């Protein structure tokens, strides 16, 4: 594998983790607001 493709793969993984975390936080906020 070339170095560039490894960097792209790492960036994609980081983006996916960040997106999942954001969605999880938003869902938690909505649920806590509705439960309150």
ZIJO-V867593 format. One record per residue. N is the residue number from 1. RES is the residue in one letter. PHI is phi in whole degrees, -180 to 180 (999 if undefined). D_LAST is the distance of its C-alpha to the last C-alpha in Angstrom with 1 decimal. Layout:
N;RES;PHI;D_LAST
N;RES;PHI;D_LAST
This chain:
1;X;999;51.0
2;X;-79;51.3
3;X;-62;49.4
4;X;-64;47.9
5;X;-69;46.3
6;X;-66;44.9
7;X;-63;43.3
8;X;-63;41.9
9;X;-63;40.5
10;X;-61;38.8
11;X;-62;37.3
12;X;-64;36.0
13;X;-64;34.4
14;X;-62;32.7
15;X;-62;31.4
16;X;-63;30.1
17;X;-64;28.3
18;X;-63;26.8
19;X;-64;25.7
20;X;-63;24.1
21;X;-63;22.3
22;X;-63;21.0
23;X;-63;19.9
24;X;-62;18.1
25;X;-64;16.3
26;X;-62;15.4
27;X;-62;14.2
28;X;-63;12.0
29;X;-63;10.5
30;X;-63;10.0
31;X;-63;8.5
32;X;-67;6.0
33;X;-68;5.3
34;X;-71;5.5
35;X;-75;3.8
36;X;-67;0.0
